[in-house]
Amino acid sequence: MTRELHFNEAIREAIDQSMEDDPSVYIYGLGVPDPKGIFGTTLGLQQKFGPDRVMDMPCSENAMTGVAIGSALAGLRPIITHQRVDFALLSMDQVVNQAAKWHYMFSGQKSVPLVIRMIIGRGWGQGPQHAQSLESWFAHIPGLKVVAPTTPNDAKGLLIASIRDNNPVIFFEHRWLHNITGEVPEERYTVPIGKGKIVMEGSDITIVTFSYMVLESMKAAEFLKKRGIHCEIIDLRTLRPLDTGLLLTSIRKTGRLVVVDNDWKTGGIGAELVSVVAENEIRCLKESPRRIGFPECPSPTSPVLSAAYYPRAKDIVKTVMQVMKREIRDDEIPSMHSGPVDIPDASFTGPF
């Protein structure tokens, strides 16, 4: 049976069902048992499963990640939750030098079935140290799988798949997605890690993106359709391993590429995608590919700077028009956004 759920409810249901099915699954992190429950994703879990399986943790991210790795090697399936990706930086040694490498170093005899949830994105002027999106850091590391769902359906299916996976998975959730809704089956199911999907069919240009920027890309594509430009939008869903086959198939059809990243362009996912196309299908390109990402400076706090810093649907429209060699004035493109620049809409409430 399928029904409407919020993104945060889909996350919570994935954790709930996984813990019901497998007593080795447990979850901890800063704020996990708090009244807000990490955007509502962990509400009620401690009451149902008890404090031995659902718990807070001290501000010792590196040490606590080491605890999770040790317990995973001993047969448990831990989930660590970070309210912000910035906090996870304190655990990089354990993530990169331990969790990602055990399976390789011990010839496949040992695995670390660990899921690390990290919240990305911005809100309420949290600025350079609390509003970063560092997906490409983790996607660079062999031994890690990196997923970033957009829809509630994919959020539940990918999280269950991540929990069941025998190796470490970094699970990125954009904070602006937790309040969106979509159809989600009640039963247990998985979405395969490493498979993207086409969310909008088109023949003129391929837009490749992931996480929240899928929604901005779809807004832009709807506007462009009225101008006679039909965009094909690919939601990557997984950043490592990348679904390069889906990307190349689309490029062979459209011959044009715009990559909408959720991060800085230098060394980012967008650069990797453009490289894949250049190495494999450069003769199919009718125009030079374009990348959309953040300016090369830290995330701002000021609303004025934020308005100019973060790309939105309007920026995607302008970039696509450039690739298509079509002219359009700024005043012809609606903002497609209302309200403060650091929240998606009025339903987005704090404190995290």
C-alpha positions in Angstrom: 0.0 0.0 0.0 1.3 3.5 -0.9 0.4 6.7 0.9 1.8 10.3 1.2 4.7 10.8 3.6 7.0 13.7 4.3 10.7 13.1 3.6 11.5 13.1 7.3 8.7 10.6 8.0 10.1 8.3 5.3 13.5 8.5 6.9 12.0 7.7 10.3 10.0 4.7 8.9 13.1 3.3 7.2 15.0 3.4 10.5 12.0 2.0 12.5 11.4 -0.9 10.1 15.1 -1.7 9.9 15.3 -1.8 13.7 12.2 -4.0 13.9 13.6 -6.4 11.4 17.2 -6.6 12.7 18.1 -6.3 16.4 21.7 -5.5 15.5 20.6 -2.1 14.1 21.0 0.8 16.5 21.2 4.6 16.1 22.9 7.4 18.0 24.0 11.0 17.5 23.8 14.5 18.8 20.1 15.3 19.3 18.7 11.9 18.3 16.4 11.5 21.3 15.7 15.3 21.5 12.1 16.6 21.2 12.8 17.8 17.7 14.3 14.5 16.7 16.7 15.7 14.0 14.0 17.3 11.8 11.5 14.6 13.1 13.5 11.8 11.6 14.1 10.0 15.0 10.9 11.0 16.9 9.5 8.2 19.1 12.4 5.7 18.3 13.8 5.8 21.8 10.4 5.2 23.3 9.9 2.2 21.1 13.3 0.6 21.1 14.8 1.9 24.4 17.9 3.9 25.3 20.2 1.0 24.6 19.4 1.2 20.8 18.5 4.9 20.4 20.8 7.3 22.2 22.5 10.7 22.3 26.3 10.9 22.2 28.9 13.2 23.6 30.6 15.9 21.4 33.4 13.5 20.6 32.7 12.7 16.9 36.0 10.9 16.1 35.9 8.7 19.2 32.2 7.9 18.7 32.7 7.0 15.1 35.5 4.6 16.3 32.9 3.1 18.7 30.6 2.5 15.7 33.3 1.0 13.6 34.3 -1.4 16.4 30.7 -2.4 17.0 30.2 -3.0 13.2 33.2 -5.2 13.1 31.7 -7.1 16.0 28.5 -7.8 14.1 26.2 -4.8 14.8 24.8 -2.3 12.3 25.2 1.2 13.7 23.6 4.4 12.3 25.4 7.7 13.3 23.4 10.9 12.8 25.0 14.3 12.5 22.8 17.4 12.6 25.2 19.1 10.2 27.9 17.7 7.9 30.3 20.2 9.5 30.3 18.2 12.7 31.3 15.0 10.8 34.6 16.7 9.9 35.9 15.9 13.4 35.6 12.2 12.5 37.3 12.2 9.2 40.2 10.0 10.4 37.9 7.2 11.5 35.7 7.5 8.4 38.5 7.8 5.8 41.3 5.8 7.3 39.4 3.1 9.2 35.8 2.5 8.0 36.5 2.9 4.3 39.6 0.7 4.3 38.9 -2.4 6.5 37.3 -4.5 3.8 40.2 -3.8 1.4 43.0 -4.2 4.0 41.7 -7.6 5.2 41.0 -9.1 1.7 37.2 -8.9 2.1 37.3 -11.0 5.4 36.1 -8.0 7.4 33.4 -5.4 6.7 32.1 -2.3 8.4 28.3 -2.1 7.9 28.0 1.5 9.0 25.6 4.2 7.9 26.5 7.9 8.7 23.6 10.3 8.1 24.8 13.9 7.5 22.6 16.9 7.1 23.6 19.4 4.4 22.2 22.7 3.1 21.5 26.0 4.7 19.0 27.9 6.8 18.6 30.8 9.2 22.0 32.4 8.4 24.1 29.6 9.8 27.0 30.7 7.7 30.5 29.3 6.9 30.9 26.7 9.6 27.3 25.3 9.7 25.9 25.4 6.2 28.4 23.6 4.0 27.7 20.8 1.5 30.8 18.6 1.3 29.5 15.6 -0.7 32.5 15.6 -3.0 34.9 15.1 -0.1 33.3 11.7 0.7 32.7 10.7 -2.9 36.4 10.9 -3.5 37.2 8.0 -1.1 37.3 4.4 -2.3 35.5 2.2 0.1 32.7 4.6 0.8 29.3 4.6 -0.9 27.7 8.0 -1.0 23.9 8.6 -1.5 21.8 11.7 -1.6 18.1 11.1 -2.2 15.6 13.7 -3.3 12.1 12.2 -2.8 10.5 10.5 0.2 10.3 7.3 -1.8 14.0 7.3 -2.6 14.9 8.4 1.0 13.2 5.3 2.5 14.4 2.8 -0.1 18.0 4.1 -0.2 18.2 4.2 3.6 17.0 0.7 4.0 19.5 -0.4 1.3 22.3 1.5 3.1 21.5 -0.1 6.5 21.5 -3.6 4.8 24.8 -2.9 3.0 27.8 -4.6 4.4 30.1 -1.6 3.9 30.1 2.0 5.0 27.5 4.4 3.4 27.4 8.1 3.8 23.8 9.2 3.6 23.3 12.9 2.8 20.0 14.7 3.6 19.4 18.3 2.5 17.6 20.1 5.2 15.3 21.7 2.7 13.9 18.3 1.7 12.6 17.1 5.1 9.2 18.8 4.7 8.4 17.8 1.1 5.9 15.0 0.5 5.6 12.1 -1.9 4.1 8.6 -2.2 5.9 5.9 -0.1 5.0 2.2 0.2 4.2 0.9 3.7 6.2 -2.3 3.1 9.9 -2.7 3.3 11.7 -2.1 0.0 15.1 -1.0 -1.3 16.3 1.4 -4.0 19.5 0.1 -5.5 22.6 2.1 -4.5 24.5 3.3 -7.6 21.4 3.8 -9.9 20.2 7.2 -11.0 16.8 7.9 -12.6 15.3 10.2 -15.2 12.8 12.4 -13.5 11.8 14.4 -16.6 12.2 13.2 -20.2 13.6 15.6 -22.8 15.4 15.8 -26.1 17.2 19.2 -26.2 19.5 19.2 -23.2 20.5 17.0 -20.2 20.5 18.5 -16.7 22.2 16.3 -14.2 21.8 17.0 -10.5 21.0 15.5 -7.1 19.3 16.2 -3.8 17.5 19.5 -3.4 18.8 20.9 -6.7 16.6 18.4 -8.5 13.6 20.5 -7.4 15.1 23.7 -8.6 16.0 22.0 -11.9 12.4 20.9 -12.4 11.1 24.4 -11.8 13.5 25.7 -14.4 12.6 22.9 -16.8 8.9 23.7 -16.6 9.6 27.3 -17.4 11.9 26.3 -20.3 9.3 24.0 -21.7 7.0 27.0 -22.3 9.9 28.4 -24.4 10.1 25.3 -26.5 13.2 23.8 -24.8 12.7 20.2 -23.5 15.1 19.3 -20.7 16.0 15.8 -19.6 16.7 15.8 -15.9 18.7 13.1 -14.2 18.6 12.6 -10.5 21.9 10.9 -9.6 20.6 9.6 -6.2 24.0 8.1 -5.6 27.3 10.0 -5.9 29.6 7.0 -5.4 29.3 4.8 -7.4 28.0 7.1 -10.2 25.5 5.9 -12.7 27.7 6.9 -15.7 25.7 4.7 -18.1 22.5 6.7 -17.5 24.4 10.0 -18.0 26.1 8.9 -21.3 22.9 7.5 -22.7 21.2 10.8 -22.2 24.1 12.8 -23.7 23.9 10.6 -26.8 20.3 11.7 -27.2 20.5 15.4 -26.3 24.1 16.4 -27.1 24.1 19.1 -24.5 24.9 19.1 -20.8 24.3 21.3 -17.7 25.4 19.9 -14.3 23.7 21.5 -11.3 25.9 20.9 -8.3 25.0 21.5 -4.6 28.6 22.5 -3.8 31.6 24.4 -5.0 32.6 23.7 -8.6 36.3 23.2 -8.0 36.9 19.5 -7.5 33.2 18.8 -7.2 30.7 16.2 -8.5 30.0 18.4 -11.5 33.7 18.3 -12.5 33.6 14.6 -12.4 30.5 14.3 -14.5 31.9 16.6 -17.2 35.1 14.6 -17.2 33.1 11.3 -17.7 31.3 12.8 -20.7 34.5 14.3 -22.2 36.3 11.0 -21.8 33.6 8.8 -23.3 31.2 10.8 -25.5 32.9 14.2 -26.4 31.9 13.8 -30.1 28.2 13.8 -29.1 28.4 17.2 -27.6 26.9 20.0 -29.7 28.0 22.7 -27.2 30.5 23.0 -24.3 29.0 21.6 -21.1 28.3 24.0 -18.2 28.5 23.6 -14.5 26.4 25.5 -11.9 27.7 25.6 -8.3 28.6 27.9 -5.5 30.9 30.8 -5.8 34.5 30.1 -4.7 34.1 31.6 -1.2 32.8 30.3 2.2 29.0 30.0 2.7 27.7 33.5 3.7 25.5 34.4 6.7 24.1 37.7 5.4 20.7 37.4 3.6 22.0 39.9 0.9 25.0 37.7 0.2 23.0 34.5 0.4 20.7 35.8 -2.3 23.6 36.1 -4.7 25.5 33.0 -3.5 23.1 30.1 -3.9 22.0 29.1 -7.4 18.3 28.7 -7.9 15.9 27.9 -10.8 16.5 31.3 -12.4 20.2 30.6 -12.7 19.5 27.2 -14.3 17.2 28.8 -16.8 19.8 31.4 -17.8 22.5 28.7 -18.2 20.4 26.5 -20.3 19.4 29.4 -22.5 23.1 30.2 -23.0 23.9 26.5 -24.0 20.9 26.6 -26.4 22.2 29.9 -27.8 18.9 31.6 -27.0 18.6 35.1 -25.6 16.5 36.0 -22.6 16.4 39.1 -20.4 16.5 38.8 -16.6 13.1 40.4 -16.2 11.6 37.7 -18.4 12.5 35.0 -15.8 10.4 34.9 -12.6 12.2 34.4 -9.3 10.3 31.1 -8.7 10.9 31.7 -5.0 9.2 33.8 -2.4 10.1 34.5 1.2 13.5 34.7 3.0 16.4 33.5 0.9 17.6 31.0 3.4 14.4 28.9 3.6 12.6 27.1 0.8 9.1 28.2 2.0 7.1 29.3 5.0 6.6 25.7 6.2 10.4 25.4 6.9 10.8 26.0 10.7 13.7 25.8 13.1 15.7 25.5 15.1 18.1 23.3 13.1 
